[in-house]
Amino acid sequence: MRLAILGDIHGNALALDAVLADVDAWGGVDGYLLMGDFSAIGPDPVTPLDRIDELPNAVCVRGNTDRAIVDFGFDDSDLEEIAGNPGVIGQVLRMARSFAWTQGYLSAFGWLDWLRDLPLDHRLTLPDGTRVLAVHASPGKDDGPGVTPATSTDALAARVDGADADLIIVGHTHWPQDHRLGDLRVINPGSVSNPPAGDTRPSYARLEAAERGYSVEFRRVPYDLDAALALVRKSDHPARDYILSFIEGRAQLSWQQALGGSPVASPFVRDHSTAE
């Protein structure tokens, strides 16, 4: 069994095409596991969905931005928090313009129902009996802090408690990761677009499984970043600078982080079976 694991495409068809070409060069796969955040915070909400619709045996789970597109808005607690942090108002307004534009775009092309019907998670069993749980942020959640390279052992244990899986695959934080907590493994393939910092190449993971076990390979794929940026600049997107900052890896991953969190300084792999 061969699976391509990818997520956080964020409306970047050029980056997605580079990943799919790399999968084809590998000799193809038996299926695709897509970890959510398909269209928002990018210049082309529809083309990535058209590409995914053509993939054989593709399983998709819901990301937080997929849910937000369907029912975008701020509740009272959000507005109170924003009002108490005037420094983030500009960022929140840019985000609101971006999400409203994306919602209208997808509605016009008939994709909102597809996003609305995405499942929170997906389970499968590999040929060796490994129980896999795929979910965007963490078990039971498509949002929240998720799993980062700096997630502590205790925090990771709390987030995966009761998951009833041997291998948990997440996305959301955009960092390629491979954590171990005893017999449990948690991986993140990274992001197809909108990298958190530094390396702007799309990242994804290949999983190869047989009765004797499975292996995971993390991949970085070159693509034409300048062409992607040019598409944003030529678009009629109402928050072009906002989108450019994400594709270039300059932006924080969410406005919630701006309200109190901070991006991780550098990626690393942590083995939680031995970390203190």
C-alpha positions as CSV (number, residue, x, y, z in Angstrom):
1,M,0.0,0.0,0.0
2,R,1.2,3.4,-0.9
3,L,-0.4,6.7,0.3
4,A,0.4,10.3,-0.4
5,I,-0.3,12.4,2.7
6,L,-0.7,16.2,2.2
7,G,-2.6,19.1,3.5
8,D,-2.9,22.8,4.1
9,I,-3.0,23.6,0.3
10,H,-4.6,27.0,1.0
11,G,-5.7,27.8,-2.6
12,N,-2.2,27.4,-4.1
13,A,-2.7,25.3,-7.3
14,L,0.9,25.6,-8.4
15,A,2.2,24.2,-5.2
16,L,-0.3,21.4,-5.3
17,D,0.6,20.5,-8.9
18,A,4.3,20.3,-7.9
19,V,3.4,17.8,-5.1
20,L,1.2,15.7,-7.4
21,A,3.9,15.6,-10.0
22,D,6.3,14.3,-7.4
23,V,3.8,11.6,-6.5
24,D,3.6,10.6,-10.1
25,A,7.4,10.5,-10.5
26,W,7.4,8.1,-7.5
27,G,5.3,5.7,-9.5
28,G,1.9,6.8,-8.2
29,V,0.0,5.7,-5.1
30,D,-3.0,3.6,-4.1
31,G,-4.6,6.6,-2.4
32,Y,-4.4,10.1,-1.1
33,L,-5.0,11.3,2.4
34,L,-5.7,15.1,2.5
35,M,-5.5,16.8,5.8
36,G,-7.8,19.9,5.3
37,D,-7.4,23.6,4.7
38,F,-8.0,23.4,1.0
39,S,-9.0,26.9,-0.2
40,A,-8.7,29.7,2.3
41,I,-5.8,32.2,2.5
42,G,-4.8,31.7,-1.1
43,P,-5.4,33.2,-4.5
44,D,-7.2,30.2,-6.2
45,P,-9.8,28.5,-4.1
46,V,-11.3,26.4,-6.8
47,T,-8.6,24.8,-8.9
48,P,-7.1,22.8,-6.0
49,L,-10.6,21.3,-5.4
50,D,-10.9,20.5,-9.1
51,R,-7.5,18.7,-8.9
52,I,-8.5,16.7,-5.8
53,D,-11.8,15.7,-7.3
54,E,-9.8,14.0,-10.1
55,L,-7.6,12.0,-7.7
56,P,-8.2,8.3,-7.3
57,N,-9.1,7.0,-3.8
58,A,-8.7,10.4,-2.2
59,V,-9.9,10.8,1.4
60,C,-10.3,14.4,2.7
61,V,-10.8,15.6,6.3
62,R,-12.0,19.0,7.4
63,G,-9.6,21.8,8.4
64,N,-10.5,24.8,10.5
65,T,-10.5,27.2,7.5
66,D,-12.8,24.9,5.6
67,R,-15.3,25.1,8.4
68,A,-14.7,28.9,8.7
69,I,-15.4,29.4,5.0
70,V,-18.8,27.8,5.3
71,D,-19.9,29.8,8.3
72,F,-17.5,32.7,8.5
73,G,-17.9,35.2,11.3
74,F,-16.8,36.3,14.8
75,D,-18.6,35.5,18.0
76,D,-18.9,37.9,20.9
77,S,-15.8,36.5,22.7
78,D,-13.7,37.0,19.5
79,L,-14.9,40.6,19.1
80,E,-14.1,41.4,22.8
81,E,-10.6,39.9,22.4
82,I,-10.0,41.9,19.3
83,A,-11.3,45.1,20.9
84,G,-8.8,44.6,23.7
85,N,-5.9,44.1,21.3
86,P,-6.0,47.0,18.8
87,G,-2.7,46.0,17.3
88,V,-4.3,43.0,15.6
89,I,-7.3,44.8,14.1
90,G,-5.6,45.4,10.8
91,Q,-4.7,41.7,10.5
92,V,-8.2,40.6,11.4
93,L,-9.7,42.9,8.8
94,R,-7.4,41.5,6.1
95,M,-8.4,38.0,7.2
96,A,-12.1,38.9,7.1
97,R,-11.8,40.3,3.5
98,S,-9.9,37.2,2.4
99,F,-12.4,34.8,3.9
100,A,-15.4,36.7,2.6
101,W,-13.9,36.7,-0.9
102,T,-13.1,33.0,-0.8
103,Q,-16.6,32.2,0.5
104,G,-18.2,34.0,-2.4
105,Y,-15.8,32.4,-4.9
106,L,-16.5,28.9,-3.7
107,S,-20.3,29.5,-3.5
108,A,-20.3,30.7,-7.1
109,F,-18.6,27.4,-8.2
110,G,-20.8,25.2,-6.1
111,W,-18.1,23.9,-3.6
112,L,-19.6,25.1,-0.3
113,D,-21.7,21.9,0.3
114,W,-18.6,19.8,-0.3
115,L,-16.7,21.7,2.4
116,R,-19.7,21.5,4.7
117,D,-19.8,17.8,4.4
118,L,-16.2,17.0,5.1
119,P,-15.7,14.7,8.0
120,L,-13.7,15.7,11.1
121,D,-11.4,12.7,10.9
122,H,-10.8,9.4,9.1
123,R,-9.6,6.0,10.4
124,L,-7.9,3.2,8.5
125,T,-5.9,0.1,9.3
126,L,-2.6,-0.6,7.6
127,P,-1.7,-4.1,6.4
128,D,0.4,-4.7,9.5
129,G,-2.5,-3.8,11.8
130,T,-1.4,-0.3,12.6
131,R,-4.4,1.8,13.5
132,V,-4.3,5.2,11.8
133,L,-6.2,8.3,12.8
134,A,-6.1,11.3,10.4
135,V,-7.4,14.7,11.7
136,H,-6.5,18.2,10.9
137,A,-5.4,19.6,14.2
138,S,-5.5,17.0,17.0
139,P,-7.8,14.1,17.9
140,G,-11.4,15.4,18.0
141,K,-10.4,18.9,16.8
142,D,-9.9,20.8,13.6
143,D,-8.6,23.9,15.4
144,G,-6.7,24.9,18.5
145,P,-3.0,24.8,19.1
146,G,-2.5,21.5,17.3
147,V,0.9,19.9,17.4
148,T,4.1,21.9,16.8
149,P,7.7,20.9,17.0
150,A,7.9,22.5,20.4
151,T,4.9,20.7,21.9
152,S,6.0,19.3,25.2
153,T,5.7,15.7,26.1
154,D,2.9,16.4,28.6
155,A,1.0,18.6,26.1
156,L,1.2,16.0,23.4
157,A,0.1,13.2,25.7
158,A,-3.0,15.3,26.7
159,R,-3.9,16.1,23.1
160,V,-3.8,12.4,21.9
161,D,-5.3,10.9,25.1
162,G,-8.0,8.5,24.2
163,A,-7.3,8.6,20.4
164,D,-7.3,4.8,20.1
165,A,-4.7,4.8,17.4
166,D,-1.1,3.8,16.8
167,L,-0.3,6.4,14.2
168,I,-1.9,9.9,14.3
169,I,-1.6,12.1,11.2
170,V,-2.2,15.8,11.7
171,G,-1.8,19.1,9.8
172,H,-2.8,22.6,10.8
173,T,0.6,23.9,12.1
174,H,2.4,23.5,8.8
175,W,5.6,22.1,10.3
176,P,6.8,18.7,9.0
177,Q,7.1,16.6,12.2
178,D,7.6,13.1,13.5
179,H,6.9,12.6,17.3
180,R,7.0,9.4,19.3
181,L,5.3,8.9,22.6
182,G,5.9,5.4,23.7
183,D,4.4,3.1,21.0
184,L,2.4,6.0,19.6
185,R,3.6,8.0,16.6
186,V,2.3,11.4,15.5
187,I,3.3,12.8,12.2
188,N,2.6,16.0,10.3
189,P,3.4,16.1,6.6
190,G,3.9,19.9,6.7
191,S,2.0,22.2,4.3
192,V,1.6,22.4,0.6
193,S,1.4,26.2,0.8
194,N,1.8,29.0,3.4
195,P,4.9,27.7,5.2
196,P,5.4,28.9,8.7
197,A,8.9,30.3,8.1
198,G,12.0,29.7,6.1
199,D,11.6,27.0,3.5
200,T,8.8,27.9,1.0
201,R,8.8,24.6,-0.9
202,P,5.7,22.5,-0.6
203,S,6.1,19.6,1.8
204,Y,4.2,16.3,2.1
205,A,4.7,12.7,3.2
206,R,4.8,9.3,1.5
207,L,3.6,6.3,3.4
208,E,4.5,2.8,2.2
209,A,2.9,-0.1,4.1
210,A,3.0,-3.9,4.0
211,E,2.3,-6.8,6.4
212,R,5.8,-6.5,7.8
213,G,5.4,-2.8,8.7
214,Y,5.3,0.7,7.3
215,S,7.6,3.6,6.5
216,V,7.1,7.3,6.2
217,E,9.2,9.6,4.0
218,F,9.0,13.4,4.3
219,R,9.4,15.3,1.0
220,R,10.1,18.9,0.0
221,V,9.3,19.7,-3.6
222,P,10.6,22.7,-5.6
223,Y,8.0,24.9,-7.4
224,D,7.8,28.2,-9.1
225,L,7.2,30.5,-6.1
226,D,7.7,33.7,-8.2
227,A,4.8,32.5,-10.5
228,A,2.6,31.9,-7.5
229,L,3.3,35.4,-6.2
230,A,2.7,36.9,-9.6
231,L,-0.7,35.2,-9.7
232,V,-1.6,36.8,-6.4
233,R,-0.4,40.3,-7.5
234,K,-2.5,40.0,-10.8
235,S,-5.6,38.8,-9.0
236,D,-8.5,40.8,-7.7
237,H,-8.1,39.5,-4.2
238,P,-9.1,42.2,-1.7
239,A,-6.2,41.3,0.6
240,R,-3.3,40.6,-1.7
241,D,-0.6,41.7,0.8
242,Y,-2.2,39.3,3.4
243,I,-2.0,36.4,0.9
244,L,1.5,37.2,-0.2
245,S,2.7,37.2,3.4
246,F,1.5,33.7,3.9
247,I,2.8,32.2,0.7
248,E,6.2,33.8,1.3
249,G,6.2,32.4,4.9
250,R,6.2,35.8,6.6
251,A,2.8,35.6,8.3
252,Q,1.7,34.0,11.5
253,L,-0.5,31.0,11.0
254,S,-3.7,32.5,12.4
255,W,-5.0,35.7,13.9
256,Q,-5.5,33.8,17.2
257,Q,-1.7,33.4,17.4
258,A,-1.4,37.2,17.0
259,L,-3.7,37.6,20.0
260,G,-1.3,35.8,22.3
261,G,0.7,33.0,20.7
262,S,3.9,33.1,18.7
263,P,5.2,31.2,15.8
264,V,7.8,28.5,16.4
265,A,11.3,29.7,15.7
266,S,12.6,26.7,13.8
267,P,11.5,23.2,13.0
268,F,12.9,20.1,14.6
269,V,11.9,16.5,15.3
270,R,11.3,15.5,18.9
271,D,11.1,11.9,20.2
272,H,8.7,12.1,23.1
273,S,9.5,8.6,24.2
274,T,12.7,9.9,25.7
275,A,12.2,13.7,26.0
276,E,11.9,15.0,29.6
